[in-house]
């Protein structure tokens, strides 16, 4: 139980600027559409990128239902559902948003400053500490509106916003370059795998296995398996299982060629587990259903025994005939471009909806098979090269994570008055002078 002192302190902030309750510096806009005009942009929660406020273009906004809230250019929208995700954006146009957004019209704030304020770690942490509801944690406007927040004069706010626009822009550019590098490394990895099977570019080929060595066989997958097993999907809790609890894996457990044990939902205590569906070390599993066609057919090998995690009905387990093919070799081949080409032709469903690949299509995939001795050589060679690429990918991910942390730190310090604006102005003046003289 929180002490009375702790409850009284929750709305305070370590800040060198004057503070006011947020509700005194904004107007909350609550106008809802009875019917949204067809030409008006609609913004869902999933369209807003966490911690940046970047709007991602997709078709999810069109699927929003009734009760959409109106926003205008210059408004700042803050997501009250799962506030720890930090979904905040400054509107550059009029539109309709999910009712899970709180729409704020700045009165005592520069809109850019308010945007950064709502993204700052201090603000997010305090709002998140107030949420109610275990499965769908939300924050209330009553709490958020009463939070004491920094409110320097407008000229200072504008300087802070300009500084953050510049610094955050630099960091976002760095993140974008690293993400591009990460993508290139991933493509390199895919090309490496595909070249083992065929040196030709088969992405648009009607015969994706053209170029397979002549002494290899091409065998349908069903003849390489003892069984193709599918899991089950009972109604589960909306959180991952703990160490000694049974859990049901989600389709994402096999995404991008890696096994993700945390992609699971805990089995309720009133449901009997099915131990025969538990995954074990060395199991080869495949994603058979996904909202993304690119992820459909993803495969992964379970690297170690994972206690009490069961297959869901959106995952296949491939029981391999080890006397004919190595699981590790089949794992490599199923990630190659020639096999992706075959899988993509069998997908049913539109992008963003429930894409599926049926058992019959999986069983009829054509697999190039060399001798077992060649399979072993291929597995060893690919594993060595992938380990190097995985190391580069891991380092790239780490740098991206550090830059994200740096961005949040700069935003929080600037908003709280912990960065000397005089130093910033002096540096900017020097840079401007140098630019003129160079």
Secondary structure as UniProt FT lines:
FT   HELIX           4..9
FT   TURN            10..11
FT   STRAND          19..21
FT   HELIX           22..24
FT   STRAND          26..29
FT   TURN            38..39
FT   STRAND          41..43
FT   HELIX           45..47
FT   TURN            50..52
FT   HELIX           60..63
FT   STRAND          69..71
FT   TURN            73..74
FT   STRAND          76..79
FT   HELIX           83..85
FT   STRAND          88..90
FT   STRAND          95..97
FT   TURN            99..100
FT   STRAND          101..106
FT   HELIX           111..119
FT   HELIX           121..128
FT   TURN            129..130
FT   HELIX           141..145
FT   STRAND          148..150
FT   HELIX           154..197
FT   TURN            203..204
FT   TURN            208..211
FT   TURN            214..215
FT   STRAND          217..220
FT   HELIX           221..224
FT   STRAND          225..230
FT   TURN            243..244
FT   STRAND          247..249
FT   HELIX           251..257
FT   TURN            261..262
FT   STRAND          264..266
FT   TURN            269..270
FT   HELIX           275..277
FT   TURN            281..282
FT   STRAND          284..287
FT   STRAND          289..290
FT   TURN            293..297
FT   STRAND          299..301
FT   TURN            307..308
FT   STRAND          309..310
FT   TURN            313..314
FT   STRAND          315..320
FT   TURN            322..324
FT   HELIX           327..333
FT   TURN            334..335
FT   HELIX           337..346
FT   TURN            351..352
FT   STRAND          355..356
FT   HELIX           359..363
FT   STRAND          366..369
FT   HELIX           372..415
FT   TURN            416..417
FT   HELIX           421..437
//
